Amino acid sequence: MIDNIKLFVLDKHRLENQIINNGLVELSTTLNYFTGEVEEYPKRGKDSNLNVTITLHSATLLGSIHKYKNIMEGKGDQNHNDFNFDEIQDVIRGLIKKYHIEKDTKITNLEFGFNLEVSKDPQLILDNNVLMNNYIAPNKNLKFSGRGDYKEFQLTDYRIKIYNKSKQYKLKTNLLRIELKIINKRLLQKLKINCLEDVMDKEVINRLFKLFMERFEGLCIVDFFDTGKVPQNDCDKLNKYTNPNYWIRIKSEISPKRISALKRDFNYLLNKYELLKMKKAIREKLNSKFIELINNNNPEYRNVA
């Protein structure tokens, strides 16, 4: 569930002393070629995949705690397996103990996501089904030179990211990953996420999931439709409505009231021709996966949703 985090350590001197005195991370700095002096700051190092940066006035930890757990357990630098609530708590407790940062952090970025086994190649879902978010095209639509497929929708406070995990890690299963990346501190504070310990609270995770699902509903995930089985008039409408450029163009041409009516018509057609099966299936998988992970992969809770 929890993946990348960025956190500020409030007492940077205590963190720096803890790292140096206990040899926790090999810190490096820069050489000034003009003076021949070694610059005291910034100091940078890595704890497995976590980036540690210490400047004159601040200190940060940045990286995936999911990958961190896997690396520590010899499972590789990857996040395609499950990461349940107990495991999240264990990793956070370990980091707090290691760096002596109890109640001494501020989280400013956080990723929350799920790996889902889907019925077909995730590339097909990304290419053909995931079309828009709130009627806007993805800001990023990348192929990563054959190593994976990826779409990202960027908004002011957050990002929605959808990956083909199968191709990224050359997996045999059809694995689709959907993530919500929160980049606004005020939004995190609304969720009552301030310090690292807050992510160990089950109620906080429940609030994160509620926000995640609210943002998921804004995604336009539409099934392929057979033009031979849809009347021409409705087919023309669907072709228009599934094109993000259409919604951009009409903003300057018609009233907001008329745009709302067209959106209602779009939803009516999607339901009329049953074009939301893929979205419904993904929604159900998200609910089931969350129930499973929040209850620590307990078999009693699987396939509940």
C-alpha positions as CSV (number, residue, x, y, z in Angstrom):
1,M,0.0,0.0,0.0
2,I,2.4,2.7,1.2
3,D,5.3,3.1,-1.3
4,N,7.4,6.3,-1.7
5,I,7.7,8.8,1.1
6,K,9.5,12.0,1.5
7,L,10.0,13.2,5.0
8,F,11.9,16.0,6.7
9,V,13.7,15.2,10.0
10,L,13.1,18.2,12.3
11,D,16.3,17.8,14.4
12,K,18.8,17.4,11.6
13,H,21.8,17.6,14.1
14,R,20.5,14.6,16.0
15,L,20.0,12.6,12.8
16,E,23.5,13.6,11.6
17,N,25.1,12.5,14.8
18,Q,23.2,9.3,14.9
19,I,24.3,8.4,11.4
20,I,28.0,9.4,11.9
21,N,28.4,8.0,15.4
22,N,26.9,4.6,14.5
23,G,28.1,4.3,10.9
24,L,24.6,3.9,9.6
25,V,25.1,5.4,6.2
26,E,28.2,6.3,4.2
27,L,27.8,10.0,3.7
28,S,29.7,11.9,0.9
29,T,30.1,15.5,0.2
30,T,31.8,17.6,-2.5
31,L,35.2,19.1,-3.1
32,N,35.6,22.7,-4.0
33,Y,38.1,22.7,-6.9
34,F,38.9,26.4,-6.5
35,T,39.8,26.3,-2.8
36,G,40.7,22.6,-2.4
37,E,38.4,22.5,0.6
38,V,35.9,19.8,1.2
39,E,32.5,21.3,1.5
40,E,30.7,20.4,4.8
41,Y,27.3,20.4,3.2
42,P,25.3,18.9,1.6
43,K,26.0,15.4,2.8
44,R,24.4,12.6,0.8
45,G,24.2,8.9,1.2
46,K,22.0,5.8,0.6
47,D,20.5,3.3,3.0
48,S,19.7,0.6,0.5
49,N,17.3,2.5,-1.8
50,L,16.5,5.3,0.6
51,N,18.2,8.6,-0.2
52,V,19.6,10.5,2.9
53,T,20.3,14.2,2.4
54,I,21.7,16.5,5.1
55,T,22.1,20.2,4.5
56,L,23.2,23.1,6.7
57,H,19.6,23.6,8.0
58,S,17.6,20.4,7.2
59,A,17.6,16.7,6.6
60,T,15.4,14.4,4.4
61,L,14.8,10.8,3.8
62,L,13.3,9.9,0.4
63,G,12.4,6.6,-1.2
64,S,10.1,3.5,-1.3
65,I,9.7,1.8,2.0
66,H,8.1,-1.1,0.1
67,K,11.3,-1.6,-1.9
68,Y,13.3,-1.0,1.3
69,K,11.6,-3.9,3.0
70,N,12.2,-6.2,0.0
71,I,15.9,-5.3,-0.2
72,M,16.4,-5.9,3.5
73,E,14.8,-9.3,3.2
74,G,16.8,-10.3,0.0
75,K,13.7,-10.1,-2.3
76,G,15.3,-7.5,-4.6
77,D,14.8,-3.9,-5.5
78,Q,11.1,-4.2,-6.4
79,N,7.6,-3.4,-5.3
80,H,5.5,-5.8,-7.3
81,N,4.6,-8.0,-4.3
82,D,2.1,-7.2,-1.6
83,F,3.0,-4.9,1.3
84,N,0.4,-5.3,4.1
85,F,-0.4,-3.2,7.1
86,D,1.7,-5.2,9.6
87,E,4.7,-5.0,7.3
88,I,4.3,-1.2,6.9
89,Q,4.3,-0.8,10.7
90,D,7.4,-3.0,11.0
91,V,9.4,-1.0,8.5
92,I,8.4,2.3,10.0
93,R,9.3,1.1,13.5
94,G,12.6,-0.1,12.3
95,L,13.4,3.3,10.6
96,I,12.4,5.2,13.7
97,K,14.5,3.1,15.9
98,K,17.5,3.1,13.5
99,Y,17.6,6.9,13.1
100,H,16.1,8.0,16.4
101,I,13.5,10.0,14.7
102,E,10.4,9.3,16.9
103,K,7.9,12.2,16.5
104,D,10.6,14.2,14.8
105,T,9.5,14.1,11.1
106,K,7.2,15.8,8.7
107,I,5.9,13.9,5.7
108,T,5.6,16.1,2.6
109,N,5.1,13.4,-0.1
110,L,3.4,10.0,0.0
111,E,2.5,7.3,-2.5
112,F,-0.4,4.9,-1.8
113,G,-1.1,2.1,-4.3
114,F,-2.0,-1.4,-5.2
115,N,-0.8,-4.2,-7.5
116,L,-3.7,-6.0,-9.1
117,E,-3.8,-9.2,-11.1
118,V,-6.0,-8.4,-14.1
119,S,-7.6,-10.5,-16.8
120,K,-5.6,-9.3,-19.7
121,D,-2.3,-7.7,-20.6
122,P,-2.0,-4.4,-18.7
123,Q,-0.6,-2.8,-21.8
124,L,-3.9,-3.3,-23.5
125,I,-5.7,-1.8,-20.6
126,L,-3.4,1.2,-20.6
127,D,-3.5,1.7,-24.4
128,N,-7.2,1.0,-25.0
129,N,-9.2,1.4,-21.8
130,V,-7.6,4.1,-19.6
131,L,-8.5,7.2,-21.5
132,M,-8.9,10.3,-19.3
133,N,-9.1,11.6,-15.8
134,N,-11.9,14.1,-15.2
135,Y,-12.1,14.4,-19.0
136,I,-8.4,15.3,-19.4
137,A,-5.8,13.3,-21.2
138,P,-2.8,11.9,-19.3
139,N,0.2,14.3,-18.8
140,K,2.5,11.4,-19.3
141,N,2.0,8.4,-21.6
142,L,5.3,6.5,-21.7
143,K,6.6,3.2,-22.9
144,F,10.1,3.1,-21.2
145,S,11.8,1.5,-24.2
146,G,9.8,-1.7,-24.0
147,R,10.4,-2.1,-20.2
148,G,6.9,-1.0,-19.2
149,D,3.9,1.1,-19.9
150,Y,2.9,4.0,-17.8
151,K,0.3,6.8,-17.7
152,E,0.2,9.7,-15.2
153,F,-2.4,12.3,-14.6
154,Q,-1.0,15.4,-12.8
155,L,-3.1,17.6,-10.6
156,T,-2.3,20.4,-8.2
157,D,-2.3,18.3,-5.0
158,Y,-1.8,14.8,-6.3
159,R,-0.8,12.5,-9.2
160,I,-2.6,9.3,-10.4
161,K,-0.1,6.8,-11.8
162,I,-0.9,3.6,-13.6
163,Y,1.8,1.1,-14.5
164,N,2.2,-2.2,-16.4
165,K,4.1,-4.0,-13.6
166,S,4.3,-7.2,-15.7
167,K,6.5,-5.7,-18.3
168,Q,8.5,-3.6,-15.9
169,Y,9.6,-6.6,-14.0
170,K,9.1,-9.3,-16.7
171,L,6.5,-11.1,-14.7
172,K,4.3,-14.0,-16.0
173,T,1.2,-12.7,-14.3
174,N,-0.8,-9.7,-15.7
175,L,-0.1,-7.1,-13.0
176,L,-1.4,-3.6,-13.1
177,R,-0.4,-1.0,-10.5
178,I,-2.4,2.0,-9.6
179,E,-1.0,4.7,-7.3
180,L,-2.1,8.0,-5.8
181,K,0.9,10.2,-5.1
182,I,0.0,13.1,-2.7
183,I,2.4,16.0,-3.1
184,N,0.5,18.7,-1.1
185,K,1.3,18.9,2.6
186,R,-2.1,20.4,3.4
187,L,-3.9,17.5,1.8
188,L,-1.8,15.1,3.9
189,Q,-2.7,17.2,7.0
190,K,-6.4,16.8,6.2
191,L,-5.9,13.1,6.3
192,K,-4.1,13.6,9.7
193,I,-0.8,12.6,8.2
194,N,2.0,14.7,9.7
195,C,4.8,12.5,11.0
196,L,6.0,9.0,10.1
197,E,4.2,7.4,13.0
198,D,0.8,8.6,11.7
199,V,1.1,6.1,8.8
200,M,1.1,3.3,11.4
201,D,-2.5,4.2,12.4
202,K,-5.1,2.0,10.7
203,E,-7.7,4.8,10.6
204,V,-5.2,6.9,8.6
205,I,-4.8,4.1,6.1
206,N,-8.6,3.8,5.9
207,R,-8.8,7.6,5.1
208,L,-6.1,7.2,2.5
209,F,-8.0,4.4,0.8
210,K,-11.2,6.5,0.9
211,L,-9.4,9.3,-0.9
212,F,-7.8,6.9,-3.3
213,M,-11.1,5.5,-4.3
214,E,-12.7,8.9,-4.7
215,R,-9.9,9.8,-7.1
216,F,-10.2,6.5,-8.9
217,E,-13.8,7.3,-9.8
218,G,-12.6,10.3,-11.8
219,L,-10.7,7.9,-14.2
220,C,-12.4,7.3,-17.5
221,I,-11.9,3.5,-18.1
222,V,-14.0,2.5,-21.0
223,D,-14.5,-1.0,-22.6
224,F,-14.0,-1.6,-26.3
225,F,-17.3,-1.3,-28.2
226,D,-18.4,-3.0,-31.3
227,T,-19.4,-0.3,-33.8
228,G,-21.6,-2.8,-35.6
229,K,-23.7,-3.2,-32.5
230,V,-24.1,0.4,-31.6
231,P,-26.4,2.7,-33.6
232,Q,-24.4,5.2,-35.7
233,N,-25.6,8.2,-33.8
234,D,-24.6,6.8,-30.5
235,C,-21.3,5.5,-31.9
236,D,-20.5,9.0,-33.1
237,K,-21.2,10.4,-29.7
238,L,-19.1,7.8,-28.0
239,N,-16.2,8.5,-30.3
240,K,-16.5,12.2,-29.4
241,Y,-17.0,11.7,-25.7
242,T,-13.9,9.5,-25.3
243,N,-11.7,12.0,-27.0
244,P,-10.1,14.5,-24.4
245,N,-9.6,17.1,-27.2
246,Y,-13.4,17.3,-27.6
247,W,-13.8,18.4,-24.0
248,I,-11.1,20.9,-24.3
249,R,-12.6,22.4,-27.4
250,I,-16.2,22.8,-26.2
251,K,-15.1,24.6,-23.0
252,S,-14.8,27.8,-25.0
253,E,-17.8,27.1,-27.2
254,I,-20.7,26.2,-24.9
255,S,-22.0,26.9,-21.4
256,P,-21.0,24.9,-18.3
257,K,-24.6,23.8,-18.0
258,R,-24.5,22.3,-21.5
259,I,-21.2,20.6,-20.8
260,S,-22.7,19.0,-17.7
261,A,-25.6,17.7,-19.8
262,L,-23.1,16.2,-22.3
263,K,-21.3,14.5,-19.5
264,R,-24.5,13.0,-18.2
265,D,-25.2,11.8,-21.8
266,F,-21.8,10.2,-21.9
267,N,-22.4,8.3,-18.6
268,Y,-25.8,7.3,-19.9
269,L,-24.3,5.7,-23.0
270,L,-21.5,4.0,-21.0
271,N,-24.2,2.3,-18.9
272,K,-26.6,1.7,-21.8
273,Y,-24.0,-0.3,-23.7
274,E,-22.3,-1.8,-20.7
275,L,-18.9,-0.2,-21.3
276,L,-17.8,0.0,-17.7
277,K,-17.1,-3.7,-17.0
278,M,-13.3,-3.2,-16.9
279,K,-13.7,-0.2,-14.5
280,K,-16.1,-2.2,-12.3
281,A,-13.7,-5.2,-12.3
282,I,-10.7,-3.0,-11.3
283,R,-12.9,-1.3,-8.6
284,E,-13.8,-4.7,-7.1
285,K,-10.2,-5.8,-7.2
286,L,-9.1,-2.6,-5.4
287,N,-11.6,-3.1,-2.6
288,S,-10.7,-6.8,-2.2
289,K,-7.0,-6.1,-2.2
290,F,-7.3,-3.3,0.4
291,I,-9.4,-5.6,2.7
292,E,-6.7,-8.2,2.3
293,L,-3.8,-6.0,3.0
294,I,-5.3,-4.0,5.9
295,N,-6.0,-7.3,7.5
296,N,-2.5,-8.6,6.8
297,N,-3.3,-11.2,4.1
298,N,-5.6,-13.1,6.5
299,P,-7.3,-15.7,4.3
300,E,-10.6,-15.1,6.1
301,Y,-10.8,-11.6,4.6
302,R,-10.0,-12.5,1.0
303,N,-12.6,-12.1,-1.7
304,V,-14.9,-10.3,0.7
305,A,-15.5,-7.3,-1.5
